[in-house]
Amino acid sequence: MKVAVIKFPGSNCDQDALYACREMGFGAEYVWHGESSLSGFDAVFLPGGFSYGDYLRCGAMASRAAIMDEVRRFAEEGRPVIGACNGFQVLCESGLLPGALMLNEDERFECQDVWLKCETNRSLWTAGVDKILRIPIAHGEGRFTCDDETLRQIQAENQIAFRYVSAEGERSAGANPNGSLDEIAGILNKKGNVLGLMPHPERAVNGITGNFDGRQILNALALVSV
Amino acid sequence: MTTVRLYVTLKPSLLDSAGRTVASSLQNLGFDEVQNARIGKLIELKVENYDEARVTEMCKKLLANPVIEDYRFEVVP
């Protein structure tokens, strides 16, 4: 398993993503956004940060970078792609995932641990999640939104990967840190091989942070045959 | 050279939390008549051989996100 961690100008969780992948025993290398090939890689990690300074819209310019044509092709082949935080914004902007991420409802940058309920195990990324996960978030623009028809569609197609819940795993408005529609924290594409989420699983993989819950998500890569 | 003035605005159905904050600041300053504020973007383009269809394409490909935004543009005389 060799993971491509895509670096855009302004990515700042690229080192965390690379470190987390290697910590979990996967090969991982950076791929610069201007590259056009993912040859030799088995998975893609779009890291968090503030690509292109969040100019225009978060993830807008990054989603049009040269490497994204290749990421799109890679995703269409059914291979694993994950985007965390800014990576999620890039996936939505690129059209690989539905919806958009807007300024948090309370206008604050939210930096805290949240609890996530996995809403479907019928995907590559969520098959191994068997408990409520505690994962950190750090974002100002993570309010997921989409139109009613899209919401019905992603509900019907089991594309909601994670919802914000209380520590006890209950749905409640108070557990939603950014005002996301339907308390959505992460979504999948129809095939289930592309996951975008605002929380940072790569920041929860070892004892340094005292939290291993991110492994439940990233460990999906261990089950992919390469 | 043509100057194109392009307005990108959030769809009316969506909460504009930044606009809400601005409205509340204005109210705090005593401008009680302010009921609401919505913030958009103004993008001014200088283009050669202006072609309306090309500018529409720019909006669709990059400048506006159809999931959350509307756009309109005008040529500055």
Interface residues (C-beta under 8 A of the other chain):
Chain A: L56 R57 A60 M61 R64 C92 E93 P98 G99 A100 M102 L103 N104 E105 D106 E107 R143 T145 C146 D147 G179
Chain B: L14 L15 S17 A18 R20 T21 K41 K61 L62 L63 N65 V67 I68
